[in-house]
């Protein structure tokens, strides 16, 4: 193994610090800490808002009458007894027609 002679090493600093770097270091550190605290508060507020919105959405789904009411979807026998598509539409309720309309708009038919 090679031995190093410490006397031959240069005594100069291997890097240079900008002038007045340490003068305002305290202020810069304190300002960064303040920014981080503000960001944490903002994230906490957003998380609380998202949680409240999620809880409200779940409550709305559970309490809404549409969620608890079962839609009467026609079965194969009732559809096969219709003589035409017009007869089928005439036997559908307003809710069923609305759902059909939304689905046909969504699927582009």
C-alpha atoms as a printed R data frame, in Angstrom:
    type eleno elety resid chain resno       x       y       z
1   ATOM     1    CA   UNK     A     1   0.000   0.000   0.000
2   ATOM     2    CA   UNK     A     2   1.203   3.474  -0.862
3   ATOM     3    CA   UNK     A     3   1.974   5.912   1.900
4   ATOM     4    CA   UNK     A     4   0.956   9.525   1.614
5   ATOM     5    CA   UNK     A     5   3.166  12.343   2.645
6   ATOM     6    CA   UNK     A     6   0.932  14.939   4.261
7   ATOM     7    CA   UNK     A     7   3.660  17.566   3.990
8   ATOM     8    CA   UNK     A     8   3.403  17.545   0.204
9   ATOM     9    CA   UNK     A     9  -0.324  18.345   0.199
10  ATOM    10    CA   UNK     A    10  -1.321  21.886  -0.571
11  ATOM    11    CA   UNK     A    11  -2.659  23.955   2.294
12  ATOM    12    CA   UNK     A    12  -5.003  25.974   0.101
13  ATOM    13    CA   UNK     A    13  -8.764  25.594   0.388
14  ATOM    14    CA   UNK     A    14 -10.023  23.445  -2.493
15  ATOM    15    CA   UNK     A    15 -13.047  25.705  -2.981
16  ATOM    16    CA   UNK     A    16 -13.876  29.354  -2.608
17  ATOM    17    CA   UNK     A    17 -16.815  30.730  -0.727
18  ATOM    18    CA   UNK     A    18 -18.658  33.713  -2.155
19  ATOM    19    CA   UNK     A    19 -17.958  36.952  -0.416
20  ATOM    20    CA   UNK     A    20 -20.412  37.754   2.432
21  ATOM    21    CA   UNK     A    21 -21.884  34.238   2.181
22  ATOM    22    CA   UNK     A    22 -22.077  33.739   5.924
23  ATOM    23    CA   UNK     A    23 -23.320  37.276   6.644
24  ATOM    24    CA   UNK     A    24 -26.972  36.693   5.727
25  ATOM    25    CA   UNK     A    25 -27.092  32.916   6.191
26  ATOM    26    CA   UNK     A    26 -29.289  33.154   9.285
27  ATOM    27    CA   UNK     A    27 -31.907  35.227   7.474
28  ATOM    28    CA   UNK     A    28 -31.944  32.842   4.508
29  ATOM    29    CA   UNK     A    29 -32.353  29.769   6.725
30  ATOM    30    CA   UNK     A    30 -35.155  31.389   8.739
31  ATOM    31    CA   UNK     A    31 -36.978  32.449   5.556
32  ATOM    32    CA   UNK     A    32 -36.750  28.907   4.139
33  ATOM    33    CA   UNK     A    33 -38.141  27.461   7.361
34  ATOM    34    CA   UNK     A    34 -41.032  29.944   7.178
35  ATOM    35    CA   UNK     A    35 -41.773  28.916   3.588
36  ATOM    36    CA   UNK     A    36 -41.751  25.230   4.518
37  ATOM    37    CA   UNK     A    37 -44.143  25.824   7.415
38  ATOM    38    CA   UNK     A    38 -46.501  27.740   5.136
39  ATOM    39    CA   UNK     A    39 -46.405  24.925   2.553
40  ATOM    40    CA   UNK     A    40 -47.182  22.354   5.270
41  ATOM    41    CA   UNK     A    41 -50.178  24.394   6.421
42  ATOM    42    CA   UNK     A    42 -51.432  24.668   2.827
43  ATOM    43    CA   UNK     A    43 -51.067  20.905   2.283
44  ATOM    44    CA   UNK     A    44 -52.854  20.211   5.570
45  ATOM    45    CA   UNK     A    45 -55.722  22.507   4.543
46  ATOM    46    CA   UNK     A    46 -56.007  20.820   1.138
47  ATOM    47    CA   UNK     A    47 -56.013  17.364   2.750
48  ATOM    48    CA   UNK     A    48 -58.728  18.421   5.206
49  ATOM    49    CA   UNK     A    49 -60.817  19.910   2.390
50  ATOM    50    CA   UNK     A    50 -60.432  16.776   0.269
51  ATOM    51    CA   UNK     A    51 -61.453  14.586   3.205
52  ATOM    52    CA   UNK     A    52 -64.521  16.719   3.919
53  ATOM    53    CA   UNK     A    53 -65.497  16.696   0.240
54  ATOM    54    CA   UNK     A    54 -65.118  12.914   0.098
55  ATOM    55    CA   UNK     A    55 -67.241  12.452   3.216
56  ATOM    56    CA   UNK     A    56 -69.910  14.772   1.789
57  ATOM    57    CA   UNK     A    57 -69.947  12.841  -1.489
58  ATOM    58    CA   UNK     A    58 -70.369   9.513   0.304
59  ATOM    59    CA   UNK     A    59 -73.146  10.939   2.487
60  ATOM    60    CA   UNK     A    60 -74.888  12.312  -0.586
61  ATOM    61    CA   UNK     A    61 -74.718   8.957  -2.329
62  ATOM    62    CA   UNK     A    62 -76.115   7.162   0.707
63  ATOM    63    CA   UNK     A    63 -78.884   9.653   1.398
64  ATOM    64    CA   UNK     A    64 -79.980  10.422  -2.151
65  ATOM    65    CA   UNK     A    65 -83.285   8.714  -3.047
66  ATOM    66    CA   UNK     A    66 -81.881   7.515  -6.372
67  ATOM    67    CA   UNK     A    67 -79.235   5.480  -4.536
68  ATOM    68    CA   UNK     A    68 -81.771   3.643  -2.417
69  ATOM    69    CA   UNK     A    69 -84.509   3.190  -5.065
70  ATOM    70    CA   UNK     A    70 -84.143   0.233  -7.387
71  ATOM    71    CA   UNK     A    71 -84.787   0.921 -11.047
72  ATOM    72    CA   UNK     A    72 -87.134  -1.464 -12.772
73  ATOM    73    CA   UNK     A    73 -85.112  -2.737 -15.688
74  ATOM    74    CA   UNK     A    74 -87.285  -4.616 -18.163
75  ATOM    75    CA   UNK     A    75 -86.477  -8.295 -18.434
76  ATOM    76    CA   UNK     A    76 -86.227 -10.320 -21.616
77  ATOM    77    CA   UNK     A    77 -89.848 -11.542 -21.545
78  ATOM    78    CA   UNK     A    78 -91.363  -8.076 -21.281
79  ATOM    79    CA   UNK     A    79 -89.112  -6.843 -24.086
80  ATOM    80    CA   UNK     A    80 -89.896  -9.807 -26.327
81  ATOM    81    CA   UNK     A    81 -93.646  -9.223 -25.897
82  ATOM    82    CA   UNK     A    82 -93.367  -5.743 -27.418
83  ATOM    83    CA   UNK     A    83 -94.311  -5.620 -31.057
84  ATOM    84    CA   UNK     A    84 -92.057  -2.677 -31.873
85  ATOM    85    CA   UNK     A    85 -89.445  -0.417 -30.408
86  ATOM    86    CA   UNK     A    86 -92.085   2.297 -30.057
87  ATOM    87    CA   UNK     A    87 -94.121   0.007 -27.789
88  ATOM    88    CA   UNK     A    88 -91.049  -0.587 -25.676
89  ATOM    89    CA   UNK     A    89 -90.447   3.150 -25.266
90  ATOM    90    CA   UNK     A    90 -94.084   3.706 -24.353
91  ATOM    91    CA   UNK     A    91 -93.846   1.172 -21.533
92  ATOM    92    CA   UNK     A    92 -90.712   2.778 -20.048
93  ATOM    93    CA   UNK     A    93 -90.973   5.196 -17.116
94  ATOM    94    CA   UNK     A    94 -89.576   8.729 -17.258
95  ATOM    95    CA   UNK     A    95 -86.534   7.681 -15.189
96  ATOM    96    CA   UNK     A    96 -85.800   4.798 -17.534
97  ATOM    97    CA   UNK     A    97 -86.125   7.086 -20.562
98  ATOM    98    CA   UNK     A    98 -83.723   9.567 -18.953
99  ATOM    99    CA   UNK     A    99 -81.197   6.809 -18.317
100 ATOM   100    CA   UNK     A   100 -81.572   5.543 -21.885
101 ATOM   101    CA   UNK     A   101 -81.064   9.089 -23.155
102 ATOM   102    CA   UNK     A   102 -77.919   9.559 -21.079
103 ATOM   103    CA   UNK     A   103 -76.529   6.205 -22.180
104 ATOM   104    CA   UNK     A   104 -77.287   6.792 -25.840
105 ATOM   105    CA   UNK     A   105 -75.609  10.224 -25.633
106 ATOM   106    CA   UNK     A   106 -72.588   8.689 -23.929
107 ATOM   107    CA   UNK     A   107 -72.186   5.800 -26.357
108 ATOM   108    CA   UNK     A   108 -73.049   7.940 -29.370
109 ATOM   109    CA   UNK     A   109 -76.014   5.887 -30.626
